[in-house]
Every structure is written in structure tokens, then in C-alpha cells.
Amino acid sequence: MEPKAYTSATDVAVFPAVRHRGIPDVPEDVDFLMEHLNDPNFDYGAGFRSSIDTSTEIYELGHNKTADAYSTTISDLDSHSRRSTRYSTTSRTDTPSSSFEYDDESPYPEVRAAVSSVDDPTMPVNTFRMWFLGLCYTILISGLNQFFSMRYPSVIITGIVAQLTALPLGKGLERVLPTTRFHILGYTWSLNPGPFNIKEHVVITIMANLVVNGAYATDILATQRSFYNQSLSNSYQYFLVLSTQIIGFSLGGLLRRFLVYPCSMIWPGALVNSALFNTLHRTYGKSERRHISRGKFFAIVVACSFIWYFVPGYLWTGLSVFNWVCWIVPTNVAVNSLFGTSTGLGMGLLTFDWSMISYVGSPLVTPWWSEANTAVGLVLCFWIIAPIIYFTNTWYAQYLPMSAGVTFDNTGMPYDPTQIVTNGTFDESKYAAYSPAFMPTTLAVAYGVAFAAFASVVVHTLLWYRRDIVRRFRTDLRDERDVHSRLMQAYPEVPQWWYASLGITMLLIFIIVVEVFPTDLPIWALCVALLLAALMSVPVGILQAITNQQIALNVIYELIGGYLLPGKPVAVMIFKAAAFAGTTQAVGFSGDLKLGHYMKIPPRLMFAAQVIAAFVSSLVVISVQNWMFANIVDICQPDQPDRFTCPSTNVFATSSLIWGGIGPSRIFSPGAMYSPLLWFFLIGAILPIPFYYLARRFPLSYWRYINIPVLFAGIGAFPPATGINYSSWVLVGFIFQWFMRRYHFRWWMRYNYILSAGLDAGVAIGILFIFFTLQMPKGGIQLNWWGNVAWQNTADALGMPLRTVAQGQIFGPSSW
């Protein structure tokens, strides 16, 4: 006898004519919803009702009321700009009117469309299959992504790969594991308690999602090794990585009342995952008439992606960079500076390498309006402003390559940080005898863009969400009892003191690390960093939960750290890591908790799974990084033959030098060389204002799609990314996120995310196969022909500047 699904409804009305909505696949009424899933200013309730209520009635089961019966309170922020019923700018954080109690459905139609409103608390979740697959994915994904992160171009194995592959693997274990029941200490358990279910699948995927981005502190360790020539003990490495990871998780758990429990915090990313989980389990093992099955489609894409990668990844590497203009004039520095893809601006549209296209993220996942904003930012900042700066020789830019992730000295050579530090501390006399730091044009513009992004995020948030954020701070303890909150009451909640105890333990470990080991970071500065992380987690988390947009605050944290800890680059790196990792981990952890909330995962099991995954992944990433430094020759060097140039580490090291070594006062303060970049703060603060008023004045126009924070923050990977990474990303995004989504929505809904995951998986397997079978053993097998050599013999690949200085001469100011 199958257990009865648990529901909190007191009266369940049966309507035979109404289509079941518990586990949606691609329902007809989701078309209108998906059109506006990523529009933060759209009134989903009004729009959804007006578009579908004519064909499908949605009944509130507890009160036998239709969806038309509810209403929402209109935000003061948007009440003046309402022009129609369908298109409205009602705030998404508004609390539903107290005149109607939402019993059996969420008040948000996009949640109703993607999340099941029934639950079965007896479904086994804490199983051997879940832990076995979850730990396997934790080890594999964290290890492979750490390996790939030190290579350019790289590829990230995303969580959707685990989401799609865990289901057939779980079903396989369901078939092969014995069903014998064991009785130990009063507990009865089995290796195979029954069919592999959706909740096991969710926990496995959450463990994988947790480790996709690796550990932020590994860049600190790589920088200390390769740039500051410091030897690191294993205990220092592990506890530094572990403490920066776990503190953010504990902070996210403490913020559940702000970011998880309120039904207004819908987390669009969690909705997409929820819809995919329900779809996979509804259709698994069933033939789909008129459609190729998702599993078969995924397998075909992986195989094709793997086979094709041999062409740009090994047989003809020129197709990867595809700077064909530079092949025609390989010695013309001006042309190479514009069209080059190694040290140029990458003014091209095509590359035949998926790892290059997806370097800044998969274009099949990011919404088109966001990609369009990013494209505008690319053209304005890097294809217009950057060339003007370079060809006018502003900041002596012509003595340097156009684009690079490192700084240079006054001879045109890469800046040597060991020349200005003594025992990891800035030495002013050595600095005066050596050289000031000169930034390549794109790096300087990138810092200005980061300043503008921070200012625009602050102003944009104040304009659009100021009242909502204040209201949420005032009502943080109010429990909004929508159906999902009440269904979760069937499970014991994780006490606050669990998260607090974990956070205090990690804080003590962090304090021991910075005190026992030579980090130069005082305890008071560590506390300031963690306080910043705590203060920024709520507004950043609310904005991401509402808009699905991420905010990077690393530059601002570096700026603060540089002023608080002048002359201490290692200390500033750890300060930034504590603040930035604390914020990002807290927000990411909250998003995973919301997915568990939607999928009705027991909270205490979620707690255990995420903490264990964090502990295991910390050990894995450190082990992989240590192996790479011990076995890969010239790792983190610009001319590393297998492209293990550590792009993120180079940028990280440059930042530590600029902010922690030389210090922001010598570079950006008024009167310093790069002080004009401070104007970007003002630009970022002003630009959102006119577009806010235009969007309110014309709510049906395209003004509502202009998002200044996305325009600036979207190009934050430049450098080490180049223009071709972004232009090809936008081109592919236009094809799939605009054309296919607009004109072939059913296909897009069914296969788009699976296509993205399959391309990622195929390239990842291809890179591994080529490296371990063709490049690494016995010196490797090299194909030295024109297609693999020509692009490496250009001014772009060689990093040639437009101007050079004679031997023994310098450029720039005579004193600094």
C-alpha cells in the first residue's frame, strides 16, 4: 500500500475538469509565466491570471476559491506607474493582503507553476544511495573544477550535469543494490529501501551545486606560492579554506527568516531547478511520442560535444581563439591589439570552442535581456573607451599590451611583487627603487567598471527596492504560512544554535589560522571583514532572490582592506576572502535552502549534507591544487605549454599587489595616476536614475529591460576574458534565449538546459581525455602544423606593445 501524500488542506475539493498541477512538465499555462520569469518588475499575479484564467482555473483547495479571489498589496514604490492590469510593476516582495489566507497554493503563480503543493513525508531520503552518489559528485566536481580553473580556456562542470546524470545512476543503484533490511540499535535500514525518488535526487544535486564554484581561498594559496614564493603547511591550507567556506554557510542558516521562509523570496533559479526535477521524474523511463527523450538527447549532445572538441582543442587550436585577422597581419601591433584574443580586445564574433563561448557562463542559461545589457557594456567600455585610452597613450598604455590580467613595471616587463615585499610585507624603500605599477588598458577599465557596478547596484536597489528592503527588516520574524511553509512543518527544523555553534567554531579556527601562521591579519580586521559579510548578505540575498542577479563585491572589499591594512598584501587577500566568501556563501546557501524548502527536504538532513560536502570539498580542492603545483611544469606562467596559466590567480595576485602592497592611496586616491577611475563611482550612481524614471513613465516600453548594474557587472570577467568570449556568448544567447525561446518555446522549454549541460559535460570529458592521453604522457604528442602554430606567432599571442623602450631605459614618471 502506497503512503498517502501529505497535505495541509482541510477540505480537498475534486474538480474533474481541472487538469492536475502537482508535477508540471511543460504545461500550457507556463508559456506566459516563462516570458516574465526574469522580469523583476512584472506583476506576475495580474499577468498570469489575465493570460491563462480563460482556459484553466486554478483552485485554492482549502477554500474552494479560484486564483481570481486573491489580491496583493501594491507597493508604494510602483503604485504611480501602474498603467494596465496585465503589465504592472507591483513589487515582488509585497506581503499578500491579510484579507485572504493562502492555504493550499502559493500566492505567486510562478511558484504554483513549478513547485508541487503536496508532499510525502514518509519518502526515504537519508539513504545509502543518496550519500554514495552525493559524495561521489562532491569529490569529482570539486576536483575537476579546481583542475580546470587553473587553465585558460577552462570549463566548469555545472550542477545541472549532476542533476541530469544522478537520476539514471540512482535508478541503476535501485536495480543492483540488495534489498536486505538490517536491524541495528533499534533502527531498521536497507541499502535499497525502494524506488530512487525525487528527494534523494535533490539532495545529491544540492551537494554537487555546493562545490561547483570551488573554494575562493585556493587563489590565496596559489598566489602565496607562485607570486610571493611562500611555503605553506597542509594544516594552514586546509583550515583557511574550510573556515572561509563554512562561516558563510552558518551565516546563511541564521538568515533563513529573511531569505528562505518568506514566500516573497521566490528564488527564480530554484524554480527552474524545481521544474526540471519534476519533469525528469515524471518522464523518466517513459517513451515520449513525437519527441526524443531528454535522456537520449543529453547522451547525443555529450557524445557530439566530446568528439567535436578534438578539433578546436587539439587538431586545429586556431579555431579556438579564431583571431583570423591577426593571421593575415601577424606583426601589425595595432590590428592585433584590437582583434587579438590573447592580449587584444577580441573584436570578433566567432569561436568554434564551446569552452571559449561558455567561459563567462553558459549563454543558454542567462536570460536574453541580461545578455543584451552585457553586450552594450562590452561595446561601450571595452570596444570604445578602451581603444581611446590605449591609442591616446593615456597612463603610458602603449608601452604595455592592450589586455592582460597582470600589472607591469616601467620597463614593460610583468611586475615582480617579490621586488617590493619583505617577508610578505610591503617595503617602501624597495618600491621607490623598483617601479610604480602600470595597469594594461583593459585592467584599468575593469577596475573602473567594478566601481561603477557597485555604485549602480546601490542606487538601483535604493530606487526600486528601498521600501521593500526596509519592510523586510521590520518583518523578519513574521512567518508567512503559505502552503510550502506549512508542509515543511512536518519535519524538525534546524535550531538556530546549530548554525551559531558551527559559525563560532569556524570563527575560532579562523582566528587561530591568522594568529598562528604568518598572515599579518589582525583579529580586529578579521572581525571587520565578517561584519561586512553579515551586513551585506541580507540586501544582496534579497536582490538575488527577487531578480536572480548576482552582485560581486570583491573590489569594494579590497578597497576597504587596502585602506585598513596598508602594505600587507597577504593580509588584504585574506580580508577580502573572509568578507567576499562570507557574503557569497551565505547567499548561495540560502538559495539551496530555498530549493530544499520547495522540494520538501528534511532541514536537518540538508544541514548535514551541505556541511559534510563542504568539509570533503575543502580537502579535495587543496589536494588537487597541491598535485598540480608538484606535477605540472611552469604552472601559472604565461607561456605554460598546456595553458595552465592560472588566469584567476593572476588577477587575484594583481589585486593583492595593487590593494594590499602598493595600496589604493598610491594608485587611485586624488592626484595618483589612476585617480580618474574614481569618476566611475559617480557614473554608476547617476546612470540608473533616468532609466528608473523612464521605466516608471513608460511601463510597457523597452526601458524596463535596461539594467545598469547588469550592464557593468556583466563584463566583470574582462580580463582574463576577452571580447570574443563575450561576443560569441551573446551571439549564441541570441539564438537560443531569444530566437528559439520566442519562436520554438516548446523545444526551448524541453531541451535548452539539457543542451547546455551536455555541451559542458562533453567539453569537460574532452579536455580530460586530451590532457591525460595525448598531452601529458612522456612529453605528449604535439601536432606542429600551421593551424596550431600560426596563431601563436602573432603580436597578439606574444603580447607585443605598440611602443617599446630601449635596453636600460624606462617609461613613466621619474619619481613615485
Disulfide bonds with the S-S distance in Angstrom:
Cys636-Cys646 2.03
